Amino acid sequence: MSTADPIYNEVRTLPEAQAREVLDFVTALKAKRQANAAARRAAALKTLAKYRGRFEAARTDRDELYDRKVLR
C-alpha cells in the first residue's frame, strides 16, 4: 500500500470544502518543490557560468596514460 492510498481514504470522508483545502495544500507543495528545483538549477548554472572559458579540453590517449614511468 502506498502513501497515497491512506491519504485518499481520509480525504474521501471529508466534506467538500475541507477536501478542497487539502487539494490546495497539495498544489502549494508541488509549486514549492518546482520553485526549489528551479532555484537550485539557476544557482548551479550561475556557478558553471563563472568558470566558462577557463578550462580547455585536451584529447588524451588511453594507451599513453597507462604507459607512464610512474606506473611501471
C-alpha positions as CSV (number, residue, x, y, z in Angstrom):
1,M,0.0,0.0,0.0
2,S,1.4,3.3,-1.0
3,T,1.1,6.5,1.0
4,A,-1.5,7.8,-1.5
5,D,-4.0,5.1,-0.5
6,P,-4.5,6.2,3.1
7,I,-4.5,9.9,2.1
8,Y,-7.2,9.1,-0.5
9,N,-9.3,7.2,2.1
10,E,-9.0,10.1,4.6
11,V,-9.9,12.8,2.1
12,R,-12.8,10.8,0.8
13,T,-14.5,11.1,4.1
14,L,-14.0,14.9,4.4
15,P,-16.6,17.5,3.5
16,E,-16.1,19.1,0.1
17,A,-14.7,22.4,1.5
18,Q,-12.1,20.6,3.5
19,A,-11.2,18.3,0.6
20,R,-10.6,21.4,-1.5
21,E,-8.3,22.7,1.2
22,V,-6.3,19.5,1.0
23,L,-6.1,19.9,-2.7
24,D,-4.9,23.5,-2.4
25,F,-2.3,22.4,0.1
26,V,-1.0,19.7,-2.3
27,T,-0.9,22.1,-5.1
28,A,1.1,24.6,-3.0
29,L,3.5,21.8,-2.1
30,K,4.1,20.9,-5.7
31,A,4.6,24.5,-6.7
32,K,7.1,25.0,-3.8
33,R,9.0,21.9,-5.0
34,Q,9.1,23.1,-8.6
35,A,10.3,26.6,-7.4
36,N,13.1,25.0,-5.3
37,A,14.2,22.9,-8.2
38,A,14.3,25.9,-10.5
39,A,16.2,27.9,-7.9
40,R,18.8,25.1,-7.5
41,R,19.2,24.8,-11.3
42,A,19.7,28.5,-11.6
43,A,22.3,28.5,-8.8
44,A,24.1,25.6,-10.5
45,L,24.1,27.3,-13.9
46,K,25.4,30.5,-12.3
47,T,28.3,28.6,-10.7
48,L,29.1,27.0,-14.0
49,A,29.0,30.4,-15.8
50,K,31.8,31.7,-13.5
51,Y,34.1,29.1,-14.9
52,R,33.1,29.2,-18.6
53,G,36.1,29.5,-20.9
54,R,38.7,28.9,-18.2
55,F,39.3,25.3,-19.0
56,E,40.5,23.9,-22.2
57,A,39.6,20.3,-23.1
58,A,42.5,18.2,-24.2
59,R,42.4,15.0,-26.1
60,T,44.1,12.1,-24.2
61,D,45.2,8.8,-25.5
62,R,44.4,6.0,-23.1
63,D,47.5,4.0,-24.0
64,E,49.7,6.9,-23.2
65,L,48.1,7.3,-19.8
66,Y,48.9,3.7,-18.9
67,D,52.4,3.9,-20.4
68,R,53.9,6.2,-17.8
69,K,57.1,5.7,-15.8
70,V,55.2,6.0,-12.5
71,L,53.1,3.0,-13.4
72,R,56.0,0.7,-14.3
